[in-house]
Amino acid sequence: FGFMGAFYVLFIAAFLSLPFFYFAFKKGEKELAFLPFISLAMCVYLVVGRVF
């Protein structure tokens, strides 16, 4: 789990959070918790990493 692994996790988390940021922006909210997306992205990265 090096630099590329961390990059993949952050990229997946950012990609998963895009729709939620869009809806939060339309509602006028300024902040959105990013930690659940990082946790989910880490799980996705570990599962996909073990499959491939």
KEKE-3310 file (N, C-alpha, C; in steps of 0.2 Angstrom, whole numbers, plus 5000, padded with zeros to 4 digits):
npx = (5004:5006:5011:5003:4993:4986:4983:4974:4964:4960:4955:4945:4936:4934:4927:4916:4909:4905:4891:4884:4890:4886:4872:4871:4877:4867:4857:4862:4871:4886:4896:4902:4903:4918:4924:4916:4916:4930:4932:4923:4929:4941:4938:4933:4944:4952:4945:4944:4957:4961:4954:4958)
npy = (4994:5008:5024:5024:5016:5024:5035:5029:5026:5039:5044:5036:5038:5052:5051:5044:5052:5063:5064:5067:5079:5087:5087:5092:5105:5110:5111:5121:5118:5119:5110:5093:5077:5068:5057:5045:5041:5039:5028:5019:5019:5013:5000:4996:4997:4987:4975:4974:4974:4961:4953:4955)
npz = (5000:4994:4987:4975:4978:4988:4981:4972:4981:4986:4973:4970:4981:4979:4967:4970:4979:4971:4966:4978:4983:4973:4975:4988:4985:4978:4987:4995:5005:5014:5017:5017:5023:5021:5025:5026:5012:5009:5017:5011:4999:5002:5006:4993:4986:4992:4990:4976:4973:4978:4970:4957)
capx = (5000:5011:5008:4998:4987:4983:4980:4968:4958:4957:4952:4938:4932:4931:4922:4909:4906:4903:4884:4882:4892:4881:4865:4873:4878:4860:4853:4865:4875:4893:4901:4900:4908:4922:4927:4913:4918:4936:4931:4920:4934:4947:4935:4932:4951:4955:4941:4946:4964:4961:4951:4963)
capy = (5000:5014:5030:5023:5014:5030:5039:5026:5026:5045:5045:5032:5042:5058:5049:5042:5058:5068:5066:5070:5086:5091:5088:5097:5112:5113:5113:5127:5116:5121:5105:5086:5073:5065:5051:5039:5040:5037:5022:5015:5018:5009:4994:4994:4995:4981:4970:4974:4972:4954:4949:4956)
capz = (5000:4993:4984:4970:4982:4992:4975:4970:4986:4985:4967:4970:4986:4976:4961:4973:4982:4966:4966:4984:4983:4968:4978:4993:4983:4976:4993:4998:5011:5012:5019:5016:5026:5016:5028:5024:5005:5010:5020:5006:4993:5004:5005:4986:4983:4995:4987:4969:4973:4980:4965:4951)
cpx = (5004:5007:5003:4992:4983:4980:4974:4962:4955:4953:4945:4934:4929:4926:4915:4906:4903:4895:4881:4884:4888:4874:4866:4873:4871:4856:4856:4870:4882:4898:4898:4905:4911:4924:4923:4915:4925:4936:4928:4925:4940:4944:4935:4939:4954:4951:4943:4953:4965:4958:4955:4970)
cpy = (5006:5020:5029:5020:5019:5034:5036:5026:5034:5047:5042:5036:5048:5057:5047:5047:5063:5070:5069:5077:5090:5092:5093:5104:5115:5115:5119:5125:5117:5115:5098:5082:5068:5058:5045:5037:5037:5030:5017:5013:5013:5001:4991:4993:4989:4975:4969:4972:4964:4950:4949:4955)
cpz = (5000:4991:4980:4973:4985:4986:4973:4975:4986:4979:4967:4975:4983:4970:4965:4977:4978:4966:4972:4985:4978:4972:4984:4991:4980:4982:4997:5004:5009:5013:5018:5019:5021:5019:5026:5017:5005:5012:5015:5001:4996:5004:4998:4984:4986:4991:4980:4969:4974:4974:4959:4953)
residu = (PHE:GLY:PHE:MET:GLY:ALA:PHE:TYR:VAL:LEU:PHE:ILE:ALA:ALA:PHE:LEU:SER:LEU:PRO:PHE:PHE:TYR:PHE:ALA:PHE:LYS:LYS:GLY:GLU:LYS:GLU:LEU:ALA:PHE:LEU:PRO:PHE:ILE:SER:LEU:ALA:MET:CYS:VAL:TYR:LEU:VAL:VAL:GLY:ARG:VAL:PHE)
# end
